[in-house]
C-alpha cells in the first residue's frame, strides 16, 4: 500500500512538472508569435538597411530586379532614381511608402 502511494505521489509530481514545462514552452511560443506579428504589422518595422540585407541575395549591397518582389518590384523604376538597374540603400530609404494596408500573400 505504501508503495502504491509513493508511486502515485511520484506520478503526480511528474505530471505537475511536465505541465509546468509545457506552460513555459507555450508562453515562449506565444512571445515569439507576438514578436513576429509586431514585425509584420509595423510594431517592429524593418528599416531600409535590414530590408536590403535580407533581400540582397548576391551580397553586393544593392538590389537588382531579380532580388526583389512585391511592391518594390512593381515600383522598381520609380525607386531606382538614377536608373542604373540597382536599388541602393539611399534609394530604398527614399522610396515612396505603399499606400493602404498590407499586401495579400499568395500561398
TORKOLBA-463393 format. One record per residue (C-alpha): residue number from 1; residue in one letter; z, y, x. Coordinates in pm, 1 decimal, m for minus. Example, Ala and Ser with C-alpha at 12.3 -4.5 7.8 and 13.67 -1.06 7.14 Angstrom:
// TORKOLBA-463393
<site i="1" aa="A" w="780.0" v="m450.0" u="1230.0"/>
<site i="2" aa="S" w="714.0" v="m106.0" u="1367.0"/>
END
This chain:
// TORKOLBA-463393
<site i="1" aa="X" w="0.0" v="0.0" u="0.0"/>
<site i="2" aa="X" w="85.3" v="238.8" u="285.4"/>
<site i="3" aa="X" w="m247.7" v="158.9" u="449.3"/>
<site i="4" aa="X" w="m432.1" v="246.7" u="127.6"/>
<site i="5" aa="X" w="m253.1" v="582.5" u="103.1"/>
<site i="6" aa="X" w="m330.9" v="653.8" u="466.6"/>
<site i="7" aa="X" w="m697.2" v="563.8" u="418.6"/>
<site i="8" aa="X" w="m718.8" v="784.0" u="107.1"/>
<site i="9" aa="X" w="m549.8" v="1074.1" u="288.3"/>
<site i="10" aa="X" w="m788.3" v="1046.1" u="584.2"/>
<site i="11" aa="X" w="m1086.4" v="1026.6" u="347.1"/>
<site i="12" aa="X" w="m965.3" v="1333.9" u="156.8"/>
<site i="13" aa="X" w="m919.9" v="1529.6" u="479.4"/>
<site i="14" aa="X" w="m1263.9" v="1419.5" u="597.9"/>
<site i="15" aa="X" w="m1422.4" v="1529.8" u="271.2"/>
<site i="16" aa="X" w="m1244.5" v="1864.3" u="291.8"/>
<site i="17" aa="X" w="m1358.0" v="1923.3" u="649.8"/>
<site i="18" aa="X" w="m1714.7" v="1824.0" u="563.2"/>
<site i="19" aa="X" w="m1723.9" v="2064.3" u="268.4"/>
<site i="20" aa="X" w="m1589.7" v="2348.2" u="485.1"/>
<site i="21" aa="X" w="m1865.6" v="2290.0" u="739.8"/>
<site i="22" aa="X" w="m2122.9" v="2284.8" u="463.7"/>
<site i="23" aa="X" w="m1996.6" v="2614.7" u="325.4"/>
<site i="24" aa="X" w="m2023.7" v="2790.9" u="659.4"/>
<site i="25" aa="X" w="m2371.6" v="2649.4" u="707.3"/>
<site i="26" aa="X" w="m2469.8" v="2774.5" u="362.3"/>
<site i="27" aa="X" w="m2325.2" v="3116.7" u="438.7"/>
<site i="28" aa="X" w="m2512.6" v="3123.8" u="767.1"/>
<site i="29" aa="X" w="m2835.5" v="3026.7" u="590.2"/>
<site i="30" aa="X" w="m2778.3" v="3297.2" u="328.0"/>
<site i="31" aa="X" w="m2722.4" v="3556.4" u="600.9"/>
<site i="32" aa="X" w="m3044.2" v="3451.8" u="774.1"/>
<site i="33" aa="X" w="m3241.5" v="3468.3" u="449.5"/>
<site i="34" aa="X" w="m3088.4" v="3807.6" u="371.9"/>
<site i="35" aa="X" w="m3189.1" v="3947.7" u="712.0"/>
<site i="36" aa="X" w="m3542.8" v="3812.8" u="670.6"/>
<site i="37" aa="X" w="m3562.5" v="3964.1" u="323.3"/>
<site i="38" aa="X" w="m3445.4" v="4301.9" u="452.3"/>
<site i="39" aa="X" w="m3711.0" v="4296.6" u="723.1"/>
<site i="40" aa="X" w="m3981.9" v="4215.9" u="471.6"/>
<site i="41" aa="X" w="m3863.1" v="4473.2" u="219.0"/>
<site i="42" aa="X" w="m3816.3" v="4764.3" u="454.3"/>
<site i="43" aa="X" w="m3442.8" v="4733.2" u="527.9"/>
<site i="44" aa="X" w="m3529.4" v="4630.9" u="880.8"/>
<site i="45" aa="X" w="m3874.9" v="4783.6" u="903.1"/>
<site i="46" aa="X" w="m4058.2" v="4690.8" u="1216.6"/>
<site i="47" aa="X" w="m4157.4" v="4974.8" u="1436.4"/>
<site i="48" aa="X" w="m4507.9" v="5009.5" u="1575.6"/>
<site i="49" aa="X" w="m4414.2" v="4866.5" u="1916.4"/>
<site i="50" aa="X" w="m4271.8" v="4544.3" u="1774.2"/>
<site i="51" aa="X" w="m4568.8" v="4506.2" u="1538.4"/>
<site i="52" aa="X" w="m4809.9" v="4550.0" u="1828.5"/>
<site i="53" aa="X" w="m4620.5" v="4299.9" u="2041.4"/>
<site i="54" aa="X" w="m4617.5" v="4044.2" u="1760.8"/>
<site i="55" aa="X" w="m4989.5" v="4073.4" u="1683.3"/>
<site i="56" aa="X" w="m5122.7" v="4121.0" u="2037.9"/>
<site i="57" aa="X" w="m5240.2" v="3763.0" u="2096.7"/>
<site i="58" aa="X" w="m5403.8" v="3824.6" u="2435.2"/>
<site i="59" aa="X" w="m5124.7" v="4047.4" u="2567.2"/>
<site i="60" aa="X" w="m5346.1" v="4339.4" u="2667.7"/>
<site i="61" aa="X" w="m5126.2" v="4597.3" u="2495.7"/>
<site i="62" aa="X" w="m5381.5" v="4680.2" u="2225.8"/>
<site i="63" aa="X" w="m5507.4" v="4519.4" u="1905.1"/>
<site i="64" aa="X" w="m5866.0" v="4408.2" u="1858.1"/>
<site i="65" aa="X" w="m6026.6" v="4338.7" u="1520.0"/>
<site i="66" aa="X" w="m5973.6" v="3966.6" u="1578.2"/>
<site i="67" aa="X" w="m5598.0" v="4010.1" u="1623.3"/>
<site i="68" aa="X" w="m5519.3" v="4198.7" u="1302.4"/>
<site i="69" aa="X" w="m5501.3" v="4106.0" u="935.5"/>
<site i="70" aa="X" w="m5431.7" v="4271.5" u="603.9"/>
<site i="71" aa="X" w="m5413.5" v="4649.0" u="570.2"/>
<site i="72" aa="X" w="m5456.0" v="4706.5" u="943.9"/>
<site i="73" aa="X" w="m5777.7" v="4502.4" u="947.1"/>
<site i="74" aa="X" w="m5900.5" v="4671.8" u="629.9"/>
<site i="75" aa="X" w="m5842.6" v="5017.5" u="781.6"/>
<site i="76" aa="X" w="m5927.0" v="4931.5" u="1141.8"/>
<site i="77" aa="X" w="m6187.6" v="5203.9" u="1191.4"/>
<site i="78" aa="X" w="m5955.8" v="5467.5" u="1044.8"/>
<site i="79" aa="X" w="m5663.9" v="5363.9" u="1267.4"/>
<site i="80" aa="X" w="m5883.9" v="5330.9" u="1579.1"/>
<site i="81" aa="X" w="m5921.6" v="5707.2" u="1612.6"/>
<site i="82" aa="X" w="m6111.5" v="5700.9" u="1943.7"/>
<site i="83" aa="X" w="m6347.9" v="5425.1" u="1819.5"/>
<site i="84" aa="X" w="m6306.8" v="5208.2" u="2129.8"/>
<site i="85" aa="X" w="m6264.2" v="4887.2" u="1927.9"/>
<site i="86" aa="X" w="m5892.3" v="4860.5" u="2000.5"/>
<site i="87" aa="X" w="m5580.4" v="4997.1" u="1836.3"/>
<site i="88" aa="X" w="m5328.5" v="5127.5" u="2087.5"/>
<site i="89" aa="X" w="m4958.5" v="5179.5" u="2031.4"/>
<site i="90" aa="X" w="m5011.8" v="5552.4" u="1981.8"/>
<site i="91" aa="X" w="m5285.9" v="5489.1" u="1723.8"/>
<site i="92" aa="X" w="m5065.5" v="5238.5" u="1544.3"/>
<site i="93" aa="X" w="m4776.5" v="5486.7" u="1534.9"/>
<site i="94" aa="X" w="m5004.5" v="5749.2" u="1381.0"/>
<site i="95" aa="X" w="m5171.1" v="5511.1" u="1135.5"/>
<site i="96" aa="X" w="m5158.1" v="5605.7" u="768.0"/>
<site i="97" aa="X" w="m4898.1" v="5406.0" u="578.8"/>
<site i="98" aa="X" w="m5014.7" v="5177.2" u="297.1"/>
<site i="99" aa="X" w="m4964.2" v="5319.7" u="m49.5"/>
<site i="100" aa="X" w="m4794.0" v="5121.0" u="m320.8"/>
<site i="101" aa="X" w="m4596.7" v="4802.5" u="m287.5"/>
<site i="102" aa="X" w="m4610.7" v="4517.3" u="m50.2"/>
<site i="103" aa="X" w="m4943.2" v="4327.8" u="m39.1"/>
<site i="104" aa="X" w="m4956.3" v="3988.8" u="m207.5"/>
<site i="105" aa="X" w="m4952.3" v="3677.7" u="10.3"/>
<site i="106" aa="X" w="m5239.5" v="3433.5" u="m5.5"/>
<site i="107" aa="X" w="m5072.1" v="3091.5" u="15.3"/>
END
